[in-house]
């Protein structure tokens, strides 16, 4: 994998696209299904590389960047709980230098002197399932998972079965106290659970984290009660009053209320103390009796925490210092080329299965042909892999001394393995350099791209059409029933044709089983077969019909616009609110300029959206689709502060807060902070030294106020 400092702008853009999709997939697997495909270290390395690229190429930061995301959407199995205060994730540190940088960022944001002490509360990072406990007047009234950070699952009944979780608090807690912490399983309890599973001839669990997450998300609380689970409290969300002015003091209060707090928690006053605690915990990690994957540092002063606030998915006042990843040696048995929905030819290494960090690994990413050439990876090579860097693990290096004499250099294909079209590496006109990825030029004639686009369209975060999975999409496409999204809804008028295709498919599968000598399912009458096919068609038609009403954000996401995912789609929907307003804006002469001025959408994303609507066949396909749909308006943001929905510009010198702090505070109150003044600007906050922006404000008749007036307005 090419180092970040050697990436071209085009390469960085492509990799950010890949990372956004891969990380989103793993968020769904980890938080939504309790079935992670990669280790925490591997996942962290994915996010770290994404952040490093964004730091070097700030203009390429995507609106659907993983740095804006937390967790995954709550499962439909449970009632939903809307978190009054978002349950966010943490940024990560991977070295002593990263920790020093974290403290430096805190100092700069708060405008502190270099020698001013920043005390932190340091605690072990438990590898379990995040959960919140809401107490009212000391009584537990609700428990929830983190979910996507905004909305979780109601698992109150399950959490009440955990002996560590008090149903009633001691002492005099705040009238409202939402406690946040981690549900986990000890090594001893995990071993006992797997022993019972073996005795009952049931599958064993991969690790304590999966066991804890799966146990607490059971529909039957009795199953949860049968598992030995524990809970550590480490923070809070919604609270009626703060009984302490320090994070460490809050944890002491938690203990006085009867809540379990991790004993491996320390207040550290210097960087030296922090790192000493980290290395001490690392040394005793194996003896703790439960899994941890690092140490968390939180700024101890709560008034500083409030000032620091949050970025999109994490607090500025905390970071997680993670432990390093694991490696293993295995054999590269083959290289397979997969074609994605954007035409990208992605090489995947097929490996001799090997266990790394408790997980069996059989595949690894090779990213692109440049990476294969850099590694000089050949089929038959012995390779070192690391579970720390992709949707599937990455190959770090080839062990040349073990290379078979018969191993030949790998030749990357220059034609699409699906449609046979020429596969090219586009050349960046600005730099003259080739794109890092090779892509099929087949476009709409390439079945791989057509089918994958349709699969994406019906996916969970898009139209979510139950029963119309990848197999049926491939079947209907092969039979000429599906070529574009509108065809999906046209199926409701072709139920007889659909029934015939399904019957023929079932008969073909039955014939294949007979030819292969396989066992036939129990015989059924022709009448029952017809009834079964009819029921499947009826259910499918009903599922499609139910999705004819769709939210604006989900529709935009489903269009498959390059660089536009769930987060960007929601951002666009919140900006325009209605389908008509969105489409009219996209048709306007100033569409590109308007997109570029939307907070959170960079130039690359804006151009991709503009290019999509500038292509006539895309607009025609969308118009055909809209004939079948009723698109719901996006709810307008709640008016929760005097500056909600207003566009604010800061100019000149701010004397009572840093510019970064002022921007964060404004955005937290629902305002949009812009870097330039236009007729759409609502407020200009001008400090000493204000220049051209102040003149622009006067030109456009925009309200101007000084810093004191601004603080009074938002107080």
Secondary structure, DSSP 8 states (H G I E B T S, - for coil): ---GGG--HHHHHHHHHHHHHHHHHHHIIIIITS--SS-HHHHHHHHHHHHHHHHH-GGG--TT-GGG--S----TTS-EEE-SS---EEEEE-SHHHHHHHHHHHHHHHT--TT----EEEEEEE-SEEEEEEEETTEEEEEEE-TTSSEEEB-HHHHTT-TTS-SB--S---SEEEEEEEEE--HHHHHHHHHHHHHTT----S-HHHHHHHHHT-SSHHHHHHS--EEEEEEEEEES--S-SBHHHHHHHHHHTT----SSEEEE-SHHHHHHHHHHHHHHGGGSSS-EEEEEEEESBHHHHHHH-B-SSEEEEEEEEE----EEEEEEEEEEEEE-TT-BEEEEEEEEEEEETTEEEEEEE--SHHHHHHHT--TT-EEEEESSSSSSEEEEEE-GGG--TT-------SB-TTT--BEE--B-TTT--B-SS-EES-GGG-HHHHHHHHHHHTSTTTT--TT--HHHHHHHHHTTS-SSHHHHHHGGG-HHHHHHHHHHHHHHHHHHHHHTT--------HHHHHHHHHHHHHHHHHHHHHTTEEEHHHHHHHT--TT--HHHHHHHHHHH-SHHHHHHHHHSTTHHHHHHTSTT--HHHHHHHHHHHHSHHHHHHHHHHHTT-EEE--------STTTT-EEEEESB-SSS-HHHHHHHHHHTT-EE-SS--TT--EEEE-BT--HHHHHHHHTT-EEE-HHHHHHHH-
